C-alpha cells in the first residue's frame, strides 16, 4: 500500500511540474487550456471581462504561449496560430507558420483589415533551420503602444530566446479594444480569418496566457521554463507511473 501511494506521489510531482505556465508575481488577464488543432477547425477566446484590452497607442500587453506537435505545411501554404480582432476592424494582426518536411520552420507575422479592411500590412517572416517538432516552442507577441515585437524560445534552452521580428508602428487604433483571439482558423467571414495561401495547419496549443504588460526577457524565460517540463520532472512522472503499473501487475 505504501508503495502505491509513493508511486502516485512521484507521478503527481512530475505532472505538477509539467503543465501550464506562470510568472511569479504576475497574473494573466486571460488564459486558455491545452487544445489540439487538426488543421480544419479553430476556436476563439472572448476578451471582455475581467478587463478590456486596448489596441490604441497607450496599450501594453503580451500574448505568451507554448506550442508543440507542429504539422508540416505544403508548398507555400501557411498554417495559422492565431489572430486577434476588434468589433469594428475585424482581424488586425496574426501569427502563422510554415514547416517544411526537412525541418525549416518559418514564423510569419502581419496585419490585415486595417481601417475597416481598406489597408493591410505585408507579412514578415523569419526561418529557423533543423527545427525539431519534439521540442515545444514558446512564443511571445508583445503590443507596446502600437508597436509589435515577437520573441521565441525553444524548449527549456534559455540561450535560444530571440527577437523574431518587430513590426513597424501602425497596429494601433483609436478607441478600439480587442474582442476576440482566434486560434487556428475557421473561414474567411465575420470574426475569423484563413491564413494566406490556404490551410490552417496542425499544432497543439500547450498553454496560452494574455498579460496586461510588456514582459521583460527575464519574465519570458521564466514563463517558458515553467511551460516546458525539466527532464527531471518528466522522469519523475514516468518513474511514478512505472512503479504504479508494476504494483497493478503484481496484484
C-alpha positions, 0 to 999 in steps of 0.5 A: 500500500505504501508503495502505491501511494509513493508511486502516485506521489512521484507521478503527481510531482512530475505532472505538477511540474509539467503543465501550464505556465506562470510568472511569479508575481504576475497574473494573466488577464486571460488564459486558455487550456491545452487544445489540439488543432487538426488543421480544419477547425479553430476556436476563439477566446472572448476578451471582455471581462475581467478587463478590456484590452486596448489596441490604441497607442497607450496599450501594453500587453503580451500574448505568451504561449507554448506550442508543440506537435507542429504539422508540416505545411505544403508548398507555400501554404501557411498554417495559422496560430492565431489572430486577434480582432476588434468589433469594428476592424475585424482581424488586425494582426496574426501569427502563422507558420510554415514547416517544411518536411526537412525541418525549416520552420518559418514564423510569419507575422502581419496585419490585415483589415486595417481601417475597416479592411481598406489597408493591410500590412505585408507579412514578415517572416523569419526561418529557423533551420533543423527545427525539431517538432519534439521540442515545444516552442514558446512564443511571445507577441508583445503590443507596446503602444502600437508597436509589435515585437515577437520573441521565441524560445525553444524548449527549456534552452534559455540561450535560444530566446530571440527577437523574431521580428518587430513590426513597424508602428501602425497596429494601433487604433483609436478607441478600439479594444480587442474582442476576440483571439482566434486560434487556428482558423475557421473561414474567411467571414465575420470574426475569423480569418484563413491564413494566406495561401490556404490551410490552417495547419496542425499544432497543439496549443500547450498553454496560452496566457494574455498579460496586461504588460510588456514582459521583460526577457527575464519574465519570458524565460521564466514563463517558458521554463515553467511551460516546458517540463525539466527532464527531471520532472518528466522522469519523475512522472514516468518513474511514478507511473512505472512503479504504479503499473508494476504494483497493478501487475503484481496484484 
